[in-house]
Amino acid sequence: MRRWLMLALGTAAQTAACAFVYGIPYLADTLRGHQHLSLTQVGLLVACPAAGLVVALYAWGAAADRWGERVVIALGLGAAAAALAGAAWAAHGMVALGLLLITAGAAGASVYSASGRLVMGWFSAGERGLAMGIRQTSTPLGMGLAALAMPPLADAHGLPGAIGFLAVICGVIAVLIAVFAADPARPAKAAAEPAPNPYRGSRLLWRIHGSAALLVIPQFTAGAFALVLLVDVRGWSPVHAGQLIAVAQGMGALSRILVGRWSDRVGNRLRPMRQLAVVTAAVVAATTLSTAFPSPLTPVLLVAAIAITSSTNGLSFTSTAEYAGPAWSGRALGVHNTGQNLTAAAVPPVMAAIISATAYWPGFALAALTACLSAVLVPTPRRATAPTAAGRTRTISA
């Protein structure tokens, strides 16, 4: 029973972090209307939390490897709450707001590096896909929460109300983690003996990192620009568009649970990941056509794109931690998250520039192409041999 409490706490912490790291796009209409920013300037602000995140991920991962998950998550999420409070009530101007969002992202990186370890350590290999699938629902749940809550809060209370809401959530969950979370037991040998570097002599981890980073591009193209597309092109209100996106993110969360359970049943993480990359490419390509040629199916395809592009994250995350082993999982997940979030930070400003210079469909076409490239890069499914602290090898399904 205790492991399910740890899963709930880890998922809640990650959801709070995702809500502010990826929730700024849902303030795009407010930023453009009230702050008089261009779409490109909004794209830069959207990228700020993720930019702060990538700077600190590896350091937080090393801290989790050394001092454990509870302290790292509680300290980082508490610091993120303080930075968000400053962004809500003390920031004046785009530069100050951007710097505080970068600081919040750097502090929130603790959750990305440590909450996965917290969950992985409490579950056996046969339950890990499901557990990590549930934990990975945090990204669509966080984005869905932001899409549902932030537009009406911004309408009623401006930017302070919307960003202050995120600060309160982070602060409350930081306290819950500090009080109730417990680090999983660590193998005695892993603590006593240095573990071999899992990156030496194998490209498997690098290929997992690379393919996962490529899949971030369609995920964040759909997630970041669906609201603006519906408002600008379809004439929807920001609130109604946010409600539709919240439904799509909920479907994305469900897809991660189902995909995690699927990977447990087939005993493999990478084969489902490759198959879903192909499906992602097809769905995003269809969305591209619907934006190039006006279609009543565009909202439906945007929902499908948001849901399917969210499905693979748990697979890459779990396979990274399994292959790296307990002694290296914090650092390996730090590297993995760095690649994903560096890509996530680049997507909004780059896609905003492409869309501003051309139209929506070239951006979505590029996203479909990267999904195709990811399917090629995913390692061939096989029984992977991972190093242990004792220098021996262990066999896992990657």
Residue, then its C-alpha position, 0 to 999 in steps of 0.5 A: m500500500r505504501r508504494w501507491l502512496m509514493l506513486a501518488l506523491g511523485t505524480a502530484a509533484q510532477t503534475a505541479a511542475c509540469a503545470f508551470v513549466y508547460g502551462i505558459p502557452y495557455l496565457a498566450d492570449t493574455l500576454r498578447g492582448h494585455q502585455h502587447l507582446s508579439l507571438t514570437q515574444v510570447g514564444l520566448l516567454v513560453a520557453c523560459p521555464a524549460a530553459g531553466l529546467v535543462v540547466a539544472l537537470y543533471a545537477w539535481g539528478a546527481a543530488a538525488d543519487r547522493w542524498g535521496e529523492r524526498v529532500v531534493i523534491a521538497l527543496g526544489l518544488g518549494a524554491a519553484a513556488a517562491a520564484l513563481a510567487g515573485a513572477a506573479w506579484a513582484a515582476h514588472g516587465m517581460v525581462a523580470l518575468g522571464l528571469l523568474l520563470i527561468t529560476a522556477g524552471a531550474a528549481g522545478a528540475s528537481v522533480y523531473s530528476a527525482s520523482g521518477r526514481l522515487v516511483m521506480g524504486w518502490f515498484s518491481a519490474g513487472e509493475r514498473g511500466l504501469a507505475m511509470g505510465i501513471r507517473q508520466t500522466s503528470t505531463p498531460l495532467g499538468m498541461g490539462l490543469a493549466a489549460l483548464a484553470m489559467p485562461p479563466l483565472a487570467d481573465a478574472h485576475g490577470l497574470p498575478g492570479a494565473i501564475g499565483f495559482l501555480a505558486v500555491i500548488c507547488g508550495v502545498i505539494a512541496v510540504l506534502i512531499a517533505v512530510f509524507a514521502a519516503d526514499p526507496a531502499r537502496p541495494a547495499k552493494a550499490a551504496a558500497e561499490p562504484a557502479p560502472n558507467p552504462y554509457r560506455g560501450s553502448r549507444l542504447l541509452w543515447r538512442i533512447h534519449g535522441s528518439a525521445a527528444l525528437l518525439v517532444i517536437p510533435q508533442f509540444t507543437a500540438g500542445a503549445f499551438a492548438l489554443v492559438l490556432l483555435v482562437d486565431v483561425r477558428g474563432w474560438s474563445p480562449v476559455h472554450a479552446g482551453q476546455l477542449i485542450a484539457v480534454a485532449q490532455g486527459m486523453g493523453a494521460l490515459s494513453r500513458i497508463l494504457v501504454g505502460r500496461w501494454s509494455d509490462r504485458v509484452g515485456n518490452r518498452l522499445r517496440p511499443m515506442r517505435q510503433l507509437a512513433v509511426v502512429t504519431a507521424a500519421v496523426v500529425a501529418a493528418t493534422t497538417l493537412s487539416t490546417a493547410f486546407p480548412s476542415p471541420l475535422t481540425p479540432v478533432l485532429l488536434v485532440a488526437a494529436i495531443a493525445i497520441t503525442s503524449s503516449t510514449n514518454g513513459l516508455s523512454f523514461t522507464s527504459t532509461a532508468e532500467y538500463a542505467g540501474p539504480a546507481w546511475s538512474g538519477r544521472a541518466l534520467g537527468v541526461h534524458n530529461t535534459g534532452q527532452n526539455l532542451t527540445a521543449a524549450a526550443v520548440p515554442p520560439v522556433m515554431a512561432a517564428i516558422i508559423s509567423a513567417t508562413a502558416y500553421w501547416p509548415g510547423f505541423a509538417l516539420a513535427a510529423l517529419t521528426a516523428c518519422l525520424s524518431a521511429v528510425l532512431v528507436p533502438t531495435p527491440r532486444r534483451a538489453t544487458a545493463p551493468t550492475a554495481a558489482g561489475r556484472t551484467r543484468t538482463i532487462s527488456a529495454 
